[in-house]
Each structure stands twice: as structure tokens, then as C-alpha cells.
Amino acid sequence: MAILFIPIAGFSQQKDTLIKKLDSLSKKTDSAGKQVNNTNPAAYNENTKITPKSYFVLLVSDLKQEFTKPFHMTKKDWLNFAKFAVIEVGLGFADESIQQAAIRLDNNNPGVKNTGNYITRFGGVYEGYTLAAIATYGMVFKKKKMVTTTLLATQAYITGGALENVMKFLGGRTRPSNYDQGKEAELDFRGPFSTSGSSSFPSGHTTVAFAAATVFASEYKDIKYIPVIAYSAATLIGLSRITENQHWATDVLAGAAIGYLAGKNVVNNYHRYAKLKAPKQNKNTVALNLRYFNSQVIPEVIYKFR
């Protein structure tokens, strides 16, 4: 993470950079709010395509906005955070009972066990393969929107995963699988440098699954079944982490929230970039003029459509 912040600091000190412009635009709307984005296929063209250079510029901007968001939250943001915290704490009281029920379900149903073991892989390395396959399809058949969307999904994957890893390090929560190993596993957070093994909170598989799903759901919101498929797949991955006894329910809920916000931030950041890169369109204009016709001076109004 220290390495990631080096380029972030460097870019933030430059004047009149693309990142600075993106930051100034983001102040006009909440990065995960109701920004209106142009998702028409025509909006994804040579002017707004993501190049290797712009990919990393956007990625740095995404990371910067992701990690500095707590310092720029509005009252509405804090209110929403408080609501989520109440739900998360309330669910925490049921964590152990939910986990025990999930283990019984998994042990008594071979179908659930086999399916869960298969689905959970798509929240990790397999998700990368899936995104690569979608991007390849888009490039072969020259579908610019699909290629752009997939690249944005990888950015959401990275930014969501970066934040999730920092939270894992800071929290140090014990995994429910420690029960099976005969070790002490309580519903507690042991903090940084915990020796309890891989931290449980939040769920990384769920985070990156919802991050990518949110990008596809946002970019293809006009096609009703795509958001349904995207979020359903991410939800199944999250549930599989519970039945696989790798995460508590609160880990999964937190991961889904982090992934969703990371995806929205990436999507909105790209569309702010697209507005900066799109050709400037002049507005309709009205002009007054005098014209000499048939020995007379005639006033005229000229209205130009752009």
C-alpha cells in the first residue's frame, strides 16, 4: 500500500493534471451518488477510450478518491454510514448462529457443498479469467463499450481489493474456519499484526465480486437482465464464503458495501473523464444581424443549432 501511495502523492502535487481536474469535478457530486452518466454506446469512442496511460491515471485517481473519501464525506454520507453501521452491528449478534446453520447446511447437502466450492472460486482468481474473456470477446467483435466496461471492472477490482486488504490488516478478525482447527475463534477484532492467521473482515471475494458487478450493472443499466445477473452472481459468491466457513455474515455484508462503493466510484470517475475528453459542443446561439435587400436594410435573427 505504501508503494501505491507514492504515485498518488506525486500526481496530487502536479498542477493542472487530469487527476486534479477529475478531483475538482468530483466535488460537484458524490462519487457514489446520483451522478448522471452517459452510457449510450456512442459515448464509448476514440475520444473517450481508455489507453494504457489513461488507465493508470484513472486508477491512481480512483485509489486517491477511495482512500480520501472519509475526509470529504457530507452529512448525508455520514448518515448513510451510521445506518449501515447499525445494520452491521445488529447482524453481528447473529453471526455465530448464522455460521453454525450454514455449516450444517453444507455438511448435510452434498449439492450445496459442491456448488458452493465451485462458486466461491469466481470471487478470486477465476474472476480475473472471466474479465479477461469478456474483454477478449469485446476486442474481437469490436464492442468498444464492452471493452471499456471490462477495463473499468478491473479498476474496481483493484481499488476495492486495496481498501479491503487495508481493513483486513487493521482489523485482524479471526475466521470462522478456526473453529474446525480447534483454535480459539471469537467474534473479535485483534488489530494489526494479529497472529490469528488470515484476517476475516471484510470478505475479499465478496468485495471484488460486487465491485465488478456494480460496474457492469451501472454501464448496462438499460438492459434489465444484466444488473440482475451481475448482482445475483456477486451475492452467490458472498453466500458461498459463508457456507465454505471462510467468513462471517458481517464480513460478507461489509465486503458487498465496499465493493459497491468502489464500483460506483470507478464508474463515475470514468464518466467525468469522458466529459473532459469528449469534443466540446457549442450550445445553440442566437444572433442579431442587419441585411441589405431590395434597397432596404432588414433586421434579422439568426438561430444556430449545434
SVG drawing of the C-alpha trace seen along z (x, -y; Angstrom):
<svg xmlns="http://www.w3.org/2000/svg" viewBox="-36 -51 42 86">
<polyline fill="none" stroke="black" stroke-width="0.4" points="0.0,0.0 2.9,-2.3 4.0,-1.8 0.6,-2.6 0.5,-5.9 3.9,-7.1 2.4,-7.8 -0.8,-9.1 1.2,-11.7 3.2,-12.6 0.2,-13.1 -1.6,-15.2 1.3,-17.7 1.2,-18.4 -0.7,-21.4 -3.5,-21.2 -3.2,-17.5 -6.0,-15.2 -6.2,-13.8 -6.6,-17.4 -9.4,-18.0 -11.1,-14.8 -10.9,-15.7 -12.4,-19.2 -15.3,-17.6 -15.9,-15.0 -16.6,-17.8 -19.7,-18.7 -21.3,-15.3 -20.9,-12.5 -18.6,-9.9 -21.1,-7.2 -24.2,-9.3 -26.7,-10.1 -24.3,-11.4 -25.9,-11.2 -23.6,-9.2 -23.9,-8.8 -24.0,-5.1 -25.1,-5.2 -22.8,-3.0 -21.9,-6.1 -20.3,-7.6 -17.6,-5.0 -15.5,-6.1 -11.9,-7.1 -12.1,-10.2 -13.2,-8.5 -11.4,-5.2 -9.1,-4.1 -5.5,-4.0 -2.6,-2.4 -1.7,-5.8 -5.2,-6.9 -5.9,-3.6 -3.2,-4.2 -4.1,-7.8 -7.7,-6.8 -6.6,-4.0 -4.5,-6.4 -7.4,-8.8 -9.7,-6.0 -7.4,-5.0 -6.9,-8.5 -10.6,-9.2 -11.3,-5.8 -8.8,-6.3 -9.5,-10.1 -13.3,-9.7 -13.7,-9.8 -12.1,-13.3 -14.7,-14.6 -17.9,-13.0 -21.0,-15.0 -23.7,-14.9 -25.7,-12.6 -22.7,-10.3 -22.2,-10.1 -25.9,-9.4 -25.8,-6.6 -22.7,-5.2 -24.4,-5.4 -27.4,-3.4 -25.1,-0.8 -23.1,-0.5 -26.4,0.1 -27.3,2.9 -23.8,4.4 -23.7,4.4 -27.1,5.9 -26.2,8.6 -23.1,9.3 -25.2,10.6 -26.4,13.4 -23.0,14.1 -22.3,17.3 -25.8,18.8 -25.8,18.0 -22.4,19.6 -23.5,22.8 -26.6,23.1 -24.5,22.6 -22.1,25.4 -25.0,27.8 -26.5,27.0 -23.2,27.5 -22.4,30.8 -25.9,32.3 -26.3,31.3 -23.6,32.6 -25.2,30.4 -24.7,27.3 -21.2,28.2 -20.1,28.9 -21.9,25.9 -20.5,23.6 -17.0,24.8 -17.3,24.1 -19.0,20.7 -16.6,19.3 -13.7,19.6 -15.2,16.9 -14.7,14.4 -10.9,14.8 -8.6,15.8 -11.4,17.1 -13.0,13.6 -9.8,12.4 -10.2,15.1 -13.8,14.1 -13.0,10.5 -10.2,11.4 -12.6,13.5 -15.2,10.7 -12.5,8.2 -11.2,10.5 -14.7,11.0 -15.2,7.2 -12.0,6.7 -12.5,9.4 -16.0,8.2 -15.1,4.5 -17.5,3.7 -16.0,0.6 -18.4,0.3 -17.8,3.9 -14.0,3.4 -14.2,0.1 -16.6,1.6 -14.3,4.6 -11.3,2.3 -13.4,0.3 -14.3,3.6 -10.6,4.4 -10.1,0.9 -12.9,1.5 -11.4,5.0 -8.1,3.4 -9.4,0.4 -11.9,2.4 -9.3,5.1 -6.8,2.5 -9.2,1.0 -10.3,4.4 -6.7,5.5 -6.0,2.4 -9.1,3.1 -8.1,6.7 -4.8,5.7 -6.2,3.1 -9.0,5.4 -7.3,8.7 -10.6,10.6 -10.4,14.4 -12.0,16.5 -14.9,18.9 -12.8,21.8 -10.6,21.6 -13.3,23.5 -12.6,26.5 -8.9,26.3 -9.6,26.5 -8.3,23.0 -9.9,20.2 -12.1,18.2 -14.2,15.5 -16.2,12.7 -13.5,10.2 -11.0,7.9 -7.4,8.4 -6.0,5.4 -2.9,5.0 -0.2,7.7 -2.6,10.3 -1.2,13.8 -4.6,15.4 -3.9,16.1 -5.6,14.6 -8.0,11.8 -11.7,12.4 -13.1,8.8 -14.2,7.9 -14.7,10.7 -12.2,10.1 -14.0,12.4 -17.3,10.6 -15.7,7.2 -14.1,7.7 -17.2,9.6 -19.5,6.7 -17.0,4.2 -17.0,5.7 -20.8,6.4 -21.5,2.8 -19.5,1.6 -21.4,3.9 -24.8,3.1 -24.1,-0.6 -22.8,-0.6 -25.6,1.7 -28.4,0.4 -30.6,0.0 -30.5,3.8 -32.6,5.0 -31.2,8.6 -27.6,7.6 -27.8,5.9 -29.8,8.9 -27.3,11.4 -24.3,9.3 -25.6,8.8 -27.0,12.3 -23.6,13.8 -21.9,11.5 -24.5,12.4 -23.9,16.1 -20.2,15.7 -20.8,13.9 -23.1,16.6 -20.6,19.3 -18.0,17.7 -20.3,18.3 -21.2,21.9 -17.5,22.6 -16.9,21.4 -14.4,18.8 -16.3,15.7 -18.9,14.4 -22.1,12.9 -20.9,9.4 -17.7,9.9 -19.8,10.6 -22.1,7.6 -19.2,5.3 -17.4,6.7 -20.6,6.1 -20.8,2.5 -17.1,1.8 -17.3,3.4 -20.5,1.5 -19.0,-1.9 -15.7,-1.1 -17.6,-0.2 -19.7,-3.4 -16.6,-5.5 -14.8,-4.0 -17.8,-4.3 -18.4,-7.9 -14.8,-8.8 -14.6,-7.4 -17.6,-9.4 -16.1,-12.6 -13.0,-11.7 -15.2,-11.1 -16.7,-14.5 -13.3,-16.1 -12.1,-14.1 -15.3,-14.4 -15.3,-17.1 -16.6,-20.4 -20.1,-21.0 -21.2,-24.6 -24.6,-25.5 -27.4,-26.8 -26.8,-30.5 -29.0,-33.5 -27.5,-36.5 -29.0,-39.7 -27.9,-41.0 -28.7,-43.7 -29.0,-42.6 -29.4,-44.8 -32.1,-43.5 -34.0,-45.2 -32.6,-48.7 -33.8,-48.2 -32.0,-47.4 -33.7,-44.4 -33.1,-43.3 -32.8,-39.5 -32.4,-37.0 -30.1,-34.1 -30.5,-31.0 -27.8,-28.3 -28.4,-24.7 -25.3,-22.9"/>
</svg>
